[in-house]
Amino acid sequence: MAQQMSDLEYLKLNKFQRFGLKFVAFFKAIPGWFKNLGIKIWAFLKRSFWGIVNFFKNLGLTFWYGDWKTKVSYFVMGFGSVMRGQWLRGILFFLFEVIFILYLALFGGHYLGRLYILGTVESTIGDDGTIVYGENSFNILLYGVLSLFFIVAFIYTWYLNIKQNRIGEEYEKAQKKLATASDDVRALVDKDFYKTLLALPTLGILIFTILPIFFMILVAFTNYDKSHFPPQNLFGWVGFDNFGLLLQWGNSEGASFSMTFGQILLWTLVWAFFATFTNYFLGMLVAMLINKKGIKLKKLWRTVLVFSIAIPQFISILFVSNMFAEDGIINGILGAISGGKLFIDFWGEAWIARITVIVINIWIGVPYLMLVVTGILMNIPADLYESANIDGASAWQQYSKITLPYMLFITGPYLLTSFTGNMNNFNVIYLLTGGGPKVQEYYGNAGKTDLLITWLFSLAVNDTNYKLAAVIGIMVFIVVAVLSLVIYNIIPSTRNEEEFQ
Amino acid sequence: MATEKHGMSMSKKKKIANTASYIALGLISIIWILPFIFLVLKSFDTGNTGVTRDILPSAWGFDNYSYLFSSDCNFLQWYFNTFIIALFVCVIQTAMQFMMAYTLSRFRFKLRKPLMNIMLVLGMFPGFLTMIVLYQLLKTIGLTGDNAVPGLILVYVASSGMGYYVIKGFLDTLPKSLDEAALVDGANRMQIFIKVILPLCKPILIYTVLTSFMGPWGDFVFAYTVSLGSQAGMNVAAGLNSWLSPANIGAHFTHFCAGGVIVAIPVMVLFMFLQKYYVEGVTGGAVKG
């Protein structure tokens, strides 16, 4: 707190003063975060610099002082290991080197060499009218990136191979026995069992998540779209041009893109806020209603709600979407009640559609929240309520002084993840409205209920406008990352990994 | 006398409060159940196959269901595809997530924190940013279109290690002394994992199997992209959704409803049976993040 007030002084303040104080303290703390961030980044840079210096120093020293086996290992990987009796490791090192060289020579090297320009040979129409394909920018980018990954992996393995030699020499000097092949195999189910377990999951993540994300980040710096679509056309690097579109205003195409982006981002945040908190508080309300003392058939009420989780979302959402359609059941019921006078075009009007989406999302999300909250409610010590009862606290006081603070404390991280989850809640929006109602002034056929994520999808799938889809993807990442960082610094963290063990 | 009166008003108050609660709960139940009743009603509607304002069908019959099983549509193919996908995904994904979670919970190694941070950051990218690349990758190896089923399995399971959080949260609550005792008894780490830890994980194991089995039934984005344009390669979500395009909805909305009922029933039965484990997993996951 800013002016170092004692707890007693703080307690004397009324609610609004306390809130004001916290509000001010929050903003006063912001420079501190940046300072801390700066310090961390500086420390990281320093550490990596010395890491690199040491890396080369070690390489040089090992080569200089090493024996001939070590020196050969700099060129023929695994040689030293085989000569020292660790034939399994040695052969694996050697095989990796062979595969790497073959890959670069026969396949990857070509793409890597073209990565800087992404191809120059255009496709042409041959004499017989068929297309003669030129270079394929997509393949150049993809396999170029793959080659880069491979090179990093190779350098790391090469370094490991040299480290093995250094260890080998030290062991020889100390006349200790090196791990044999059977020792290595045994370690893989014991001491190094984690390596065995991690091999497959991390390989999958590397190829199916990291490589594609890396690729798409690079696509944001190219002009990959409908008119630059391989294999018929080439695409190339354009630097920060696509991001520049976000900063334009006036009457150009870029201006329409940046306006649309701003409006959709705003709606995405508004949606995430309402979707998260309506579900949270109504879910809590329903859970408390069911768990109230004296309410019978608790299990029945709960099962009714859980029932709606059990049905695959695409069925329930698509059906509900059509219930609210112009000619849907809801309008049928409204008409029957009002004698044909009342009719609401739920998906036709921007604000009605937005409110309807939020209301239907309550229907979708509350059962889930009810389950989460029920588990936590059970954990609140009952004696808190008993003593509150004796002191004559009203139900509202018990809720706002005991239940709510406890819930907020426990579910702080969960609220954050559900907020960012809602920002990316593709299913609900896409299946309910498809982003509509579509409006002319929005770029790329976007609509009034489109989230960034659904807009990204339709840009990519309907318009094949990959460059802008990539830009939006990166912006979503930045928004989510910044929000997470800021909020994690505010909420009292309840996560301590080791605390349970 | 005074206290008695006070007591009476209290119990009366309570009665009113309880009645209000029951009314609220009744309304809530109706709101949550009603759409499904409408869904079932509509699936028996043979009077009008499009979206209508009618609450009750104008004509009843099983036509929509018999259409699903006739050779006029690919519903059975979609159903079979989804079932195969779900079966493979639930086995492989559960294995992947357990491997990741167990490692991060029980081993301390140099790259542990960096690995967790990388996965956290990767999770902040919108999931199907990767879609475009994955589609091209799968196309290169011929696993799109009609062959979408193995391709989809690959896409679902490959990165599933990133969803380790709930299981790790559970494993973290198992005391480390279990491992240590087994180590003293001469077991190696693999034996500890398989013989000591896994048997204790039954609730979370069932939760993981259940959620990963249900996932493919509802996935639309990847199924739609990978099977692009091929009726034979679609899953139920992509297939049934294709009946709701503006061009098809007039003729196929009741078929969609009937298909929805057929898809929902087995998943629902499974879910209701294993409800207890699902609830445990959800609450545990939310608290421990």
HADDOCK unambig.tbl for C-alpha pairs under 7 A between the chains (distance, minus, plus):
assign (segid A and resid 189 and name CA) (segid B and resid 188 and name CA) 6.89 0.50 0.50
assign (segid A and resid 189 and name CA) (segid B and resid 189 and name CA) 6.15 0.50 0.50
assign (segid A and resid 189 and name CA) (segid B and resid 190 and name CA) 5.25 0.50 0.50
assign (segid A and resid 190 and name CA) (segid B and resid 188 and name CA) 5.04 0.50 0.50
assign (segid A and resid 190 and name CA) (segid B and resid 189 and name CA) 4.50 0.50 0.50
assign (segid A and resid 190 and name CA) (segid B and resid 190 and name CA) 6.15 0.50 0.50
assign (segid A and resid 191 and name CA) (segid B and resid 189 and name CA) 6.91 0.50 0.50
assign (segid A and resid 193 and name CA) (segid B and resid 189 and name CA) 6.44 0.50 0.50
assign (segid A and resid 193 and name CA) (segid B and resid 190 and name CA) 6.66 0.50 0.50
assign (segid A and resid 194 and name CA) (segid B and resid 103 and name CA) 5.49 0.50 0.50
assign (segid A and resid 194 and name CA) (segid B and resid 107 and name CA) 6.79 0.50 0.50
assign (segid A and resid 197 and name CA) (segid B and resid 99 and name CA) 5.29 0.50 0.50
assign (segid A and resid 197 and name CA) (segid B and resid 100 and name CA) 6.91 0.50 0.50
assign (segid A and resid 197 and name CA) (segid B and resid 103 and name CA) 6.97 0.50 0.50
assign (segid A and resid 198 and name CA) (segid B and resid 99 and name CA) 6.67 0.50 0.50
assign (segid A and resid 198 and name CA) (segid B and resid 100 and name CA) 6.18 0.50 0.50
assign (segid A and resid 201 and name CA) (segid B and resid 96 and name CA) 5.87 0.50 0.50
assign (segid A and resid 201 and name CA) (segid B and resid 100 and name CA) 6.86 0.50 0.50
assign (segid A and resid 201 and name CA) (segid B and resid 159 and name CA) 6.76 0.50 0.50
assign (segid A and resid 201 and name CA) (segid B and resid 161 and name CA) 5.25 0.50 0.50
assign (segid A and resid 204 and name CA) (segid B and resid 158 and name CA) 4.48 0.50 0.50
assign (segid A and resid 204 and name CA) (segid B and resid 159 and name CA) 5.25 0.50 0.50
assign (segid A and resid 205 and name CA) (segid B and resid 158 and name CA) 6.36 0.50 0.50
assign (segid A and resid 205 and name CA) (segid B and resid 159 and name CA) 4.49 0.50 0.50
assign (segid A and resid 208 and name CA) (segid B and resid 158 and name CA) 6.30 0.50 0.50
assign (segid A and resid 208 and name CA) (segid B and resid 159 and name CA) 6.17 0.50 0.50
assign (segid A and resid 209 and name CA) (segid B and resid 130 and name CA) 6.66 0.50 0.50
assign (segid A and resid 209 and name CA) (segid B and resid 159 and name CA) 6.49 0.50 0.50
assign (segid A and resid 212 and name CA) (segid B and resid 130 and name CA) 5.06 0.50 0.50
assign (segid A and resid 212 and name CA) (segid B and resid 133 and name CA) 5.63 0.50 0.50
assign (segid A and resid 213 and name CA) (segid B and resid 129 and name CA) 6.82 0.50 0.50
assign (segid A and resid 213 and name CA) (segid B and resid 130 and name CA) 5.79 0.50 0.50
assign (segid A and resid 289 and name CA) (segid B and resid 21 and name CA) 6.60 0.50 0.50
assign (segid A and resid 295 and name CA) (segid B and resid 18 and name CA) 6.89 0.50 0.50
assign (segid A and resid 301 and name CA) (segid B and resid 29 and name CA) 6.98 0.50 0.50
assign (segid A and resid 304 and name CA) (segid B and resid 29 and name CA) 6.22 0.50 0.50
assign (segid A and resid 305 and name CA) (segid B and resid 32 and name CA) 6.58 0.50 0.50
assign (segid A and resid 310 and name CA) (segid B and resid 267 and name CA) 6.78 0.50 0.50
assign (segid A and resid 310 and name CA) (segid B and resid 268 and name CA) 5.02 0.50 0.50
assign (segid A and resid 310 and name CA) (segid B and resid 271 and name CA) 5.87 0.50 0.50
assign (segid A and resid 311 and name CA) (segid B and resid 264 and name CA) 5.31 0.50 0.50
assign (segid A and resid 311 and name CA) (segid B and resid 267 and name CA) 6.99 0.50 0.50
assign (segid A and resid 311 and name CA) (segid B and resid 268 and name CA) 6.01 0.50 0.50
assign (segid A and resid 312 and name CA) (segid B and resid 217 and name CA) 6.54 0.50 0.50
assign (segid A and resid 312 and name CA) (segid B and resid 218 and name CA) 5.29 0.50 0.50
assign (segid A and resid 312 and name CA) (segid B and resid 264 and name CA) 6.53 0.50 0.50
assign (segid A and resid 313 and name CA) (segid B and resid 218 and name CA) 6.05 0.50 0.50
assign (segid A and resid 314 and name CA) (segid B and resid 218 and name CA) 5.74 0.50 0.50
assign (segid A and resid 314 and name CA) (segid B and resid 237 and name CA) 6.57 0.50 0.50
assign (segid A and resid 315 and name CA) (segid B and resid 260 and name CA) 5.70 0.50 0.50
assign (segid A and resid 320 and name CA) (segid B and resid 35 and name CA) 6.77 0.50 0.50
assign (segid A and resid 322 and name CA) (segid B and resid 51 and name CA) 6.94 0.50 0.50
assign (segid A and resid 327 and name CA) (segid B and resid 51 and name CA) 6.35 0.50 0.50
assign (segid A and resid 327 and name CA) (segid B and resid 52 and name CA) 5.43 0.50 0.50
assign (segid A and resid 327 and name CA) (segid B and resid 53 and name CA) 5.37 0.50 0.50
assign (segid A and resid 328 and name CA) (segid B and resid 51 and name CA) 6.02 0.50 0.50
assign (segid A and resid 328 and name CA) (segid B and resid 52 and name CA) 5.36 0.50 0.50
assign (segid A and resid 328 and name CA) (segid B and resid 53 and name CA) 4.75 0.50 0.50
assign (segid A and resid 329 and name CA) (segid B and resid 52 and name CA) 6.50 0.50 0.50
assign (segid A and resid 329 and name CA) (segid B and resid 53 and name CA) 4.34 0.50 0.50
assign (segid A and resid 329 and name CA) (segid B and resid 54 and name CA) 6.08 0.50 0.50
assign (segid A and resid 329 and name CA) (segid B and resid 55 and name CA) 6.04 0.50 0.50
assign (segid A and resid 331 and name CA) (segid B and resid 53 and name CA) 6.42 0.50 0.50
assign (segid A and resid 332 and name CA) (segid B and resid 53 and name CA) 4.25 0.50 0.50
assign (segid A and resid 332 and name CA) (segid B and resid 54 and name CA) 6.13 0.50 0.50
assign (segid A and resid 363 and name CA) (segid B and resid 32 and name CA) 6.97 0.50 0.50
assign (segid A and resid 371 and name CA) (segid B and resid 279 and name CA) 6.38 0.50 0.50
assign (segid A and resid 371 and name CA) (segid B and resid 283 and name CA) 6.65 0.50 0.50
assign (segid A and resid 372 and name CA) (segid B and resid 282 and name CA) 6.24 0.50 0.50
assign (segid A and resid 372 and name CA) (segid B and resid 283 and name CA) 4.59 0.50 0.50
assign (segid A and resid 372 and name CA) (segid B and resid 286 and name CA) 6.63 0.50 0.50
assign (segid A and resid 375 and name CA) (segid B and resid 283 and name CA) 5.60 0.50 0.50
assign (segid A and resid 410 and name CA) (segid B and resid 287 and name CA) 6.45 0.50 0.50
assign (segid A and resid 411 and name CA) (segid B and resid 287 and name CA) 6.25 0.50 0.50
assign (segid A and resid 413 and name CA) (segid B and resid 289 and name CA) 6.70 0.50 0.50
assign (segid A and resid 414 and name CA) (segid B and resid 286 and name CA) 5.79 0.50 0.50
assign (segid A and resid 414 and name CA) (segid B and resid 289 and name CA) 6.32 0.50 0.50
assign (segid A and resid 424 and name CA) (segid B and resid 126 and name CA) 6.86 0.50 0.50
assign (segid A and resid 473 and name CA) (segid B and resid 125 and name CA) 6.88 0.50 0.50
assign (segid A and resid 473 and name CA) (segid B and resid 126 and name CA) 6.25 0.50 0.50
assign (segid A and resid 473 and name CA) (segid B and resid 129 and name CA) 6.32 0.50 0.50
assign (segid A and resid 477 and name CA) (segid B and resid 124 and name CA) 5.57 0.50 0.50
assign (segid A and resid 477 and name CA) (segid B and resid 125 and name CA) 4.94 0.50 0.50
assign (segid A and resid 477 and name CA) (segid B and resid 126 and name CA) 6.89 0.50 0.50
assign (segid A and resid 480 and name CA) (segid B and resid 124 and name CA) 6.32 0.50 0.50
assign (segid A and resid 481 and name CA) (segid B and resid 124 and name CA) 6.59 0.50 0.50
assign (segid A and resid 495 and name CA) (segid B and resid 288 and name CA) 6.87 0.50 0.50
assign (segid A and resid 500 and name CA) (segid B and resid 172 and name CA) 6.35 0.50 0.50
assign (segid A and resid 500 and name CA) (segid B and resid 173 and name CA) 5.27 0.50 0.50
assign (segid A and resid 501 and name CA) (segid B and resid 172 and name CA) 6.21 0.50 0.50
assign (segid A and resid 501 and name CA) (segid B and resid 173 and name CA) 5.92 0.50 0.50
assign (segid A and resid 501 and name CA) (segid B and resid 174 and name CA) 6.73 0.50 0.50
assign (segid A and resid 501 and name CA) (segid B and resid 175 and name CA) 5.15 0.50 0.50
assign (segid A and resid 501 and name CA) (segid B and resid 176 and name CA) 6.13 0.50 0.50
